[in-house]
Amino acid sequence: VQLQASGGGLVQPGGSLRLSCAASGFIFRFNAMKWYRQAPGKQRELVATSTAGGMTNYADSVKGRFTISRDNAKSTVYLEMNSLKPEDTGVYYCNTVLRNEDFWGKGTQVTVSS
């Protein structure tokens, strides 16, 4: 299983970024995909979930600003982030679970600062 996240960067408050996570090594369309983030000195937190059935769920802190989507043909999950705030700063990881085992991508840094 490989998960390769990309798309992070430095953005000003109020700006937007789109993260991508390319997956391989499993049948993507059968798996829920998640985005987590970890801010400096804090625990990793779940940001958004996309189920195999197409349902989505978000942390309260990002509802209305972030959108998770997936392209099963490309085995890729996306996280569209709008109206970014400094507190959105952190390393963003994509995740999936197979046979009760967590798999993580390398993470991509998002920094929101003026």
C-alpha positions in Angstrom: 0.0 0.0 0.0 1.3 3.4 -0.9 -0.2 6.8 -0.3 1.4 9.8 -1.8 0.2 13.2 -0.6 1.0 16.5 -2.4 -0.2 20.0 -2.9 0.8 21.6 0.4 2.5 25.0 0.6 2.5 28.5 2.1 -0.7 30.4 1.8 -2.0 33.6 3.3 -5.1 33.6 5.6 -8.2 33.4 3.5 -6.5 31.6 0.7 -7.0 28.2 -0.8 -5.1 25.0 -1.4 -5.9 21.7 -2.9 -4.3 18.6 -1.6 -4.1 15.3 -3.5 -3.3 11.8 -2.3 -2.5 9.1 -4.9 -3.1 5.6 -3.7 -1.9 2.2 -4.9 -1.6 -1.3 -3.8 -5.3 -1.9 -2.9 -8.7 -1.6 -4.5 -9.3 2.1 -3.9 -13.0 2.2 -4.6 -13.7 -0.3 -1.8 -12.0 1.7 0.9 -12.8 4.8 3.0 -10.1 7.5 2.7 -9.3 10.0 5.3 -7.3 13.2 5.7 -5.7 13.9 9.1 -3.5 16.8 10.2 -1.0 17.4 12.9 -0.1 20.8 14.1 3.2 21.4 16.0 3.0 20.1 19.5 -0.5 18.7 19.0 -2.0 15.3 18.4 -2.9 14.2 15.0 -6.6 14.9 14.3 -9.1 13.6 11.8 -10.1 16.3 9.3 -12.3 14.6 6.7 -13.6 11.2 5.6 -14.8 9.9 2.3 -16.5 6.5 2.5 -16.5 3.9 -0.2 -20.2 4.6 -0.6 -19.6 8.3 -1.3 -20.5 9.8 2.0 -18.4 12.5 3.6 -17.8 13.7 7.1 -15.8 16.6 8.5 -14.4 17.9 11.7 -16.4 20.8 13.1 -13.4 23.1 12.7 -13.4 22.7 8.9 -17.0 22.3 8.0 -18.1 24.7 5.3 -14.5 25.4 4.3 -13.0 22.1 3.3 -14.3 19.6 0.8 -13.1 16.0 0.5 -13.6 14.2 -2.9 -12.4 11.2 -4.6 -11.7 10.0 -8.2 -11.9 6.2 -8.1 -10.7 5.9 -11.7 -7.5 7.7 -10.7 -7.3 6.1 -7.2 -6.9 9.6 -5.8 -8.5 11.5 -2.9 -8.5 15.3 -2.7 -9.0 17.9 0.0 -10.1 21.3 -1.2 -9.3 23.9 1.5 -10.8 27.3 1.3 -10.9 30.3 3.7 -7.7 29.0 5.3 -6.8 30.1 8.8 -3.5 30.1 10.7 -4.9 27.3 12.9 -5.1 25.1 9.8 -1.3 25.0 9.7 0.1 21.5 10.0 1.2 18.4 8.2 -1.6 16.8 6.4 -1.7 13.0 6.0 -4.0 10.8 4.0 -5.0 7.5 5.5 -6.8 4.3 4.8 -7.4 1.2 6.8 -7.0 -2.3 5.5 -7.6 -5.5 7.5 -7.7 -3.3 10.7 -4.3 -1.8 9.9 -3.7 1.9 9.4 -1.7 3.0 6.4 -0.4 6.6 6.1 1.1 8.7 3.5 4.2 10.8 4.1 2.3 14.0 4.7 2.4 17.4 3.1 3.0 20.6 5.0 0.4 23.4 4.9 1.4 26.7 6.4 -1.2 29.5 6.7 0.6 32.8 7.5 0.8 36.4 6.4 
